[in-house]
Amino acid sequence: MLAGMERIYNSSLSPDGKWIAFIWHRDKFCNIYVISSDGGWPRQITFNRKATQFWWDEIPRWSPDGSKLAFGIENHVYWTPMDGGLPEKISGFTARASNPRWLNDSKRLVVSVEMDEKEQLIITDIDGTWPQLLAAGEGNNRDANPSPDGKWVAYTHWPLDDLNRLEIRVAETATGKNRTLTSTPGRKDWSPRWSFDNQKLAFLSNRSGFA
């Protein structure tokens, strides 16, 4: 569709399958575009978004209803409506934020923020008001993945007392109550993903000796 035009990466299909968001590295910038899945010319979403290594860049995230797109720009989280408009900053309440993940209402997101030199998880609305702490403590919390019903967020916890251990944890969005599902010294479990019925989690692990 756009072959041979510098690097195109981190594509993301909208929930209804009609649109594809992607990052296009050209002219010294890595901007976000949206194109119809039927083809055509893409619409530019961001402008003058600084280039970074593509393996560090984040995939643009569609809201469940397909009306919004969330993404990172220079260590902050932004969103834009699909019916037009400039990107709006969500994470003005913190110095550094990344990895937005939409909740099922398409109005709130789970965002990674830097607090006390650790990576923590918060819930916020698209205006960045009244952020709610979801996962904190002595370690880094990352790779948030909300359940389809929006009641839980699974994530990876990296404790500071055992840097060879990664744990799978879940947090209840309504109360912030956290529960540890896997925790074995020296073992790494990461990248939790929900089943469609909200009842199961698949994840990566090195328990067999391989990822």
C-alpha positions as CSV (number, residue, x, y, z in Angstrom):
1,M,0.0,0.0,0.0
2,L,2.8,2.4,0.9
3,A,5.9,0.2,0.1
4,G,9.3,1.7,-0.4
5,M,8.7,5.0,1.4
6,E,11.2,4.8,4.3
7,R,10.0,2.8,7.4
8,I,6.4,2.1,8.2
9,Y,5.7,0.2,11.5
10,N,3.5,-0.4,14.5
11,S,0.3,-0.8,12.6
12,S,-3.0,-1.2,14.5
13,L,-6.4,-2.2,13.1
14,S,-9.5,-0.3,14.4
15,P,-12.1,-2.5,16.2
16,D,-14.5,-2.3,13.2
17,G,-11.7,-3.2,10.8
18,K,-12.2,-0.1,8.7
19,W,-9.0,1.8,9.6
20,I,-5.4,1.2,10.2
21,A,-3.2,3.4,12.4
22,F,0.5,3.3,11.9
23,I,3.8,5.2,12.4
24,W,5.6,6.5,9.3
25,H,9.2,7.4,9.7
26,R,10.0,10.0,7.0
27,D,11.6,13.4,6.7
28,K,13.3,12.9,10.1
29,F,10.0,12.5,11.9
30,C,8.0,9.5,13.1
31,N,4.4,10.7,12.7
32,I,1.2,8.8,13.2
33,Y,-1.2,8.3,10.3
34,V,-4.5,6.6,9.7
35,I,-5.5,5.0,6.4
36,S,-8.7,3.2,5.3
37,S,-8.3,-0.6,5.2
38,D,-9.6,-0.4,1.7
39,G,-6.6,1.7,0.6
40,G,-6.2,5.3,-0.4
41,W,-4.0,8.0,0.9
42,P,-3.4,8.3,4.7
43,R,-4.5,11.1,7.0
44,Q,-1.8,12.6,9.2
45,I,-2.6,12.6,12.9
46,T,0.6,14.1,14.4
47,F,3.1,16.6,13.2
48,N,6.8,17.0,13.9
49,R,6.8,14.0,16.2
50,K,10.5,13.3,16.9
51,A,12.1,10.2,15.5
52,T,13.1,7.4,17.9
53,Q,14.3,3.8,17.5
54,F,11.3,1.9,16.1
55,W,11.7,-0.9,18.6
56,W,11.1,1.6,21.4
57,D,8.2,3.3,19.8
58,E,4.7,2.5,21.0
59,I,1.8,1.1,19.0
60,P,-1.1,3.6,18.6
61,R,-4.1,2.4,20.6
62,W,-7.7,2.5,19.5
63,S,-10.5,3.0,21.9
64,P,-12.9,0.0,22.1
65,D,-15.6,2.0,20.2
66,G,-13.1,3.0,17.5
67,S,-13.8,6.8,18.0
68,K,-10.4,7.7,19.5
69,L,-6.7,7.0,19.2
70,A,-4.1,7.2,22.0
71,F,-0.4,7.4,21.5
72,G,2.9,8.8,22.9
73,I,4.6,12.0,22.0
74,E,7.9,13.0,23.7
75,N,7.3,11.1,27.0
76,H,3.6,12.1,27.3
77,V,0.3,10.4,26.3
78,Y,-2.0,12.1,23.9
79,W,-5.3,11.3,22.2
80,T,-7.2,12.5,19.2
81,P,-10.8,11.9,18.0
82,M,-11.2,10.0,14.7
83,D,-13.7,12.6,13.4
84,G,-10.9,15.2,13.3
85,G,-9.0,17.5,15.7
86,L,-5.4,18.1,17.0
87,P,-3.9,15.7,19.5
88,E,-4.7,16.6,23.1
89,K,-2.3,15.8,26.0
90,I,-3.7,13.5,28.7
91,S,-0.7,13.2,31.1
92,G,-0.1,16.8,32.1
93,F,-0.3,15.8,35.7
94,T,3.1,14.0,35.6
95,A,6.6,14.6,34.2
96,R,6.7,11.3,32.2
97,A,4.0,8.9,30.9
98,S,3.7,6.2,28.4
99,N,1.8,3.0,27.2
100,P,-1.8,4.1,27.2
101,R,-4.4,1.3,27.4
102,W,-8.1,2.0,27.0
103,L,-10.8,0.7,29.4
104,N,-14.0,-0.7,28.0
105,D,-15.9,2.6,28.3
106,S,-13.6,4.3,25.8
107,K,-13.4,7.3,28.2
108,R,-10.7,6.2,30.6
109,L,-7.2,4.8,30.2
110,V,-4.6,3.0,32.1
111,V,-1.3,4.9,31.7
112,S,2.3,4.1,32.9
113,V,3.8,7.0,34.8
114,E,7.2,7.6,36.5
115,M,6.8,8.2,40.3
116,D,9.6,8.0,42.9
117,E,12.0,6.7,40.2
118,K,9.7,3.7,39.6
119,E,7.1,2.9,36.9
120,Q,3.6,2.8,38.3
121,L,0.1,2.5,36.8
122,I,-2.7,5.0,37.0
123,I,-6.2,5.3,35.6
124,T,-7.2,8.7,34.1
125,D,-9.9,10.1,31.8
126,I,-9.0,11.7,28.5
127,D,-8.8,15.2,30.1
128,G,-6.1,13.9,32.6
129,T,-8.3,14.9,35.6
130,W,-8.5,13.0,38.9
131,P,-5.8,10.3,38.1
132,Q,-6.3,7.2,40.3
133,L,-3.3,5.2,41.4
134,L,-3.8,1.6,40.3
135,A,-0.5,-0.2,40.9
136,A,2.5,1.2,42.9
137,G,4.9,-0.2,45.6
138,E,8.5,-1.4,45.7
139,G,9.1,-2.2,42.1
140,N,8.1,-1.4,38.5
141,N,4.6,-2.1,37.2
142,R,4.2,-2.1,33.4
143,D,2.5,-3.7,30.4
144,A,-1.1,-3.0,31.6
145,N,-3.8,-5.0,29.9
146,P,-7.4,-4.2,30.9
147,S,-10.0,-7.0,30.9
148,P,-12.7,-6.8,28.2
149,D,-15.3,-5.9,30.8
150,G,-13.1,-3.2,32.3
151,K,-13.2,-4.6,35.8
152,W,-9.6,-5.7,36.1
153,V,-6.2,-4.8,34.8
154,A,-3.5,-7.4,34.4
155,Y,0.1,-6.2,34.5
156,T,3.7,-7.3,35.0
157,H,5.4,-6.4,38.3
158,W,9.2,-6.3,38.5
159,P,10.2,-6.4,42.2
160,L,13.3,-4.6,43.3
161,D,14.3,-7.3,45.7
162,D,14.7,-9.9,43.0
163,L,15.5,-8.5,39.6
164,N,15.4,-12.0,38.1
165,R,11.7,-12.3,38.9
166,L,8.7,-11.0,37.0
167,E,5.2,-11.5,38.4
168,I,1.7,-11.4,36.9
169,R,-0.6,-9.3,39.0
170,V,-4.2,-8.0,38.6
171,A,-5.8,-4.9,40.0
172,E,-9.5,-4.2,40.4
173,T,-10.3,-0.9,38.6
174,A,-13.1,0.0,41.0
175,T,-11.2,-0.4,44.2
176,G,-7.5,-0.5,43.2
177,K,-7.1,-3.8,45.1
178,N,-4.2,-5.8,43.8
179,R,-3.7,-9.6,43.7
180,T,-0.5,-11.5,42.8
181,L,-1.2,-14.5,40.4
182,T,2.4,-15.8,39.8
183,S,5.5,-15.2,41.9
184,T,8.5,-17.6,41.9
185,P,12.0,-16.5,42.8
186,G,14.2,-16.3,39.8
187,R,11.4,-16.9,37.3
188,K,10.0,-14.5,34.8
189,D,6.3,-14.3,33.8
190,W,5.2,-11.4,31.7
191,S,2.9,-10.0,29.0
192,P,-0.5,-11.1,30.4
193,R,-3.4,-11.2,27.9
194,W,-7.1,-11.7,28.7
195,S,-9.5,-14.3,27.2
196,F,-12.7,-12.7,25.7
197,D,-14.8,-14.1,28.6
198,N,-12.6,-12.3,31.2
199,Q,-12.0,-15.6,33.0
200,K,-8.4,-16.5,31.9
201,L,-5.0,-15.0,31.3
202,A,-2.3,-16.2,28.9
203,F,1.2,-15.0,29.4
204,L,4.8,-15.5,28.5
205,S,7.2,-17.3,30.9
206,N,10.7,-18.7,31.1
207,R,9.7,-21.5,33.4
208,S,10.5,-24.1,30.7
209,G,14.0,-22.6,30.2
210,F,12.8,-20.7,27.1
211,A,10.5,-17.8,26.6
